[in-house]
Amino acid sequence: MIHAVQLVLLLLLLSVSLLAAVAKKLQTPYPIVLVIAGLLLGFVPSMPRVELEPDIVFLVVLPLLLYAAAWSLPGAISLATS
């Protein structure tokens, strides 16, 4: 049986995939779309509370997002080749 937190994490993973596709179609950097969706998702009253340690967010999640977003910048290729 799937617990509520596991179900929420699975749904969040699926929604990230869909939002990344939407961001690509809108030609918008996906971290911006993810932040907006996260803010909107925070206002849903029936969502169970998922707590993360700040150290995990700052040491694991944030660097990966920034690294991936840096490669999607328009000037990233010219900076890497010069």
Residue pairs with C-beta under 8 A, 6 or more apart in sequence:
2 10
4 48
5 48
5 50
8 47
8 48
8 50
9 50
15 37
15 41
16 34
19 30
19 33
19 34
19 37
20 30
20 33
20 34
22 33
23 29
23 30
23 32
23 33
23 34
24 30
26 33
29 69
29 72
29 73
30 69
30 72
31 65
31 68
31 69
34 65
41 47
70 76
